[in-house]
Amino acid sequence: MRNDLAYPSRLEDVTTRTSRYSETSLGAREQTSGMVSFPWIVVLDSGSQAPGICRAHGSSETVAQVGPQVSANEPNTGGRETDTSGQLPMSTLQSLRARAIHFSPSVLLLAASIFSGMTSVAIPVHLNAAGLSKLEIVCYFIASAVIVVSYSLGIVPRVARRGYPAGPLRLTTALVPIGTLVLLFGASKPFYLYLGAAVMLLTTTSLPQVFGRVAAANPDSQDGIVFKLRQTMVLGFILGLGLYSAAAFAGIHPLALSAACATCCALTAWSPYFSRSIPVRARVQPQPRTAERRKATATLLVAAIAVVAMMKGVDTLRGIYLPLFAIQSGMPSEAIAPLFIVTAVAELALLPLIGRCTSKWGELRTLAAICALGIIAFCMLFVFRWYGGLLASQVVYAAFAAGFQSIGVVLLARVTGRDVGQGAALFMTVIQTGSILGAVLPLLVPGYQAGIFLIAAALCLVSVGVCLVAQRVEKSTRFA
């Protein structure tokens, strides 16, 4: 992911400037005859016909360079002889630094997603190994959902109003590895169990902050941004599941490796990309609407929240109980992660297709279609008992997983009239209700039997109905 917030470049020997940098679209890179420009810096090509003129990134105007004129491959020494043997050209170092900053949001999301992929399997298995009962594990996930809601409603909105400053991001990411280690060594003691969870779950605040920064620089391409960021997160999730399997095979506790990954995430937060707050844009007051449109808007909002919550409930049910069901069925722990890996790989492949379907059909109709696929996937889990059948069901489930997490953010942002950053924060809040739903409903089924997955299929069926009703309401209002 390329950086989207352009900061002023720092050029030696530049004394006058006639333009300021402008924001560019995601991943944009300009090339002109004899000149290559990157965000924050301007690299002058040695083959330029006008070595005294540089063009600011994102601008058609120029800045004058006075003093000794140098090429990109020759550092400016003010006329002094300098031994540069064994040293990289200054332009190369600047380009490498710029590229590192470019990818800071992607690296942070990638590290956070690797952490999420590892802990999604490691935590249920670790709590079960620590001797917690089914009810105690459910209580843990309910408490976790409450904690995340408090963060989403308490921390994220305040950070957003201040323009996503670097301090909160750096503090929260620094605390995550500490909480993970507390959870690792204190899972058998309730106080340390919940303390570790509360600190570790600060990782859920990093996603809205990164989304908010990237979306602020690309207000006209919100849908595309979400799907691109989602691809980065899916790739990280795949790597996390792979690392979980490798750690289990090597005898390394996955939560210890997760703490190391969280440390990498914390270090990335110190990138210059996050050093400055972004401009806070004033919210435009909506035009007055008729009573019918107000009613339709309220209906769409309730439907969107209900669908996202139910779909998250399905995802949580699968995330918690599929590993436990596999263990009870006699599968080794090394065989659990591939069930999640095959889903993530298929999800990565399906994301572009789902994006095109969303553009063509709209969010609600696409969500109805992927919920129908969810019904098929969970019926397969209920019927099949052999490992190949379980893998096949997870391939079908991939469309569900890819769709609701990407489309859900866009849908909530649209029905509330907010941008993607705030839509992501609202998404993080709403899905906690679904997390509780997905953790509690399986208590109706004794043990970890396959009947648990019929509950997920029923939630998918209800979601299909809600999506179709909401889509009809939206269509009738739009063309009324």
C-alpha positions, 0 to 999 in steps of 0.5 A: 500500500502506497502512502496517501498523505503527501508531506512537503519534500525536503530538498537541499539547495532549494530556496524558493517554492511556488507550489505546495504538495497536493494529495494524490490517489492511493498508490499514485506515482508520477513520471514525466520526461526525464523526471521521477517523483515520489511523495515527500521527495523529488528525485531528479533523473540524471537524464533530465534536460532541465536539471535546474527545475524540479516538479513537486509531487502532485503539482503541475507547477515547478520549484526553482533549484539554485546553486550548484546543479547536481544529478540524482546520482551525484550528491551535492557537496557545494563544490567540494570534493567528496569521497563517495566510494562504497556509499549509495547515491543520495537519491537511492537512499532517499528513494529507499526511505520514501518507499519504506514510508510508503508501505508503513500503513500496509506493514502495520496492517499486515503485522496486525493481521498476522497477529489476528490470524495466530491468536484466532486459533491460539486463544481458544486452544490455549484457554481449553488447554488451561482447563477452562470450561465451555462456559468460562471460554464463552465468558471470556469472549463476551468480556472481550466483546465488551472491552472492544466496544468500549474501545471503539466508542471511547478511544477511536472517536476521540482519536478521529476528532483529533485527526488520528495523531501518532501518540494513541497509535504508538501507545496502544500498539506498544501495550499489545505484546505486553497483554499477550504475554500476560494472557499467555502466562496467566490464563489459569487465573481469572484476574490475569486472564481478563487483564491480559485480554483488556490490554491485548485487545487494544490492537482493535483500535489500530485498524480504524486509525489506519483506515481513517488516515488512508481514507482521508487522502482518498475521499473519492475512492472509498470502496476500492480502498476498503477492498485493497486494505482488506486484501492486505489483511487477508494476506496477513491472516494467511501468514498468521495461520501458517506461523501458528502451524509452524510454531505448533510443529516446532514446539513454540507457543503460538502466543509467544510468537504472536507477542513478537509479531505485535512488537513489530506492529508497535515498531512500525507505528513509529514510521514518519507516516504516522507522525503528523495528524491529518486535517479534520474535515468539517462534516457536511450537514445533510439536506432536509429529507421527507418523512418517507426518506427518513423512515427508509434511512432508519430502516436501512440503518437498522437492517445494516446493523442487524445484518453485520451483527448476525454475520459477525456472529456466524464468523465468531461461532465458526472461529471459536467452535470449529477448532474445538469441534475438530479437537473433539473429533480427534484431529491433531492441533496441526490439522486445525490451522489448514482449515482457516488457511484454505479459507483465507487463500480462497478469500484472497482470490475471491475479493476482486470478484466480490468487489465487482459484484458489489459495484454491479449489484449493490451491497445488500444484494451481494450480502444476500448472495454470500449469506446463501453460500454461508448456509451451504458451507455450514450444512456441509460442516454438519453433514461431513465428518471427514477432513476433506469435507471440512476443507471443502466447506471452508472453501465455500465459506471463503466468500462469506468471510471475504464479503461481510468484512469488506462490504460491511464497512462500506455499507455502514459508512454509506447508510450513516453518511460517514467516511470509511474511517468512521465506518470502520470504527462503527463496524468494530462496534457493531460486530461485538454484538455479533461476537457475543451472539456467536459465542452464546448461542452454541450453549444451546447445544451440549458439548462441541457437537456438529449441531452448533453449525446449524445455528450458524446456518439459521443466522445466515438464513435470517440475514438473507431475508433482512438483506432482501427486505432492506434492498427492496426498501432502498429501491422503492425509496430511491425511485419513488 
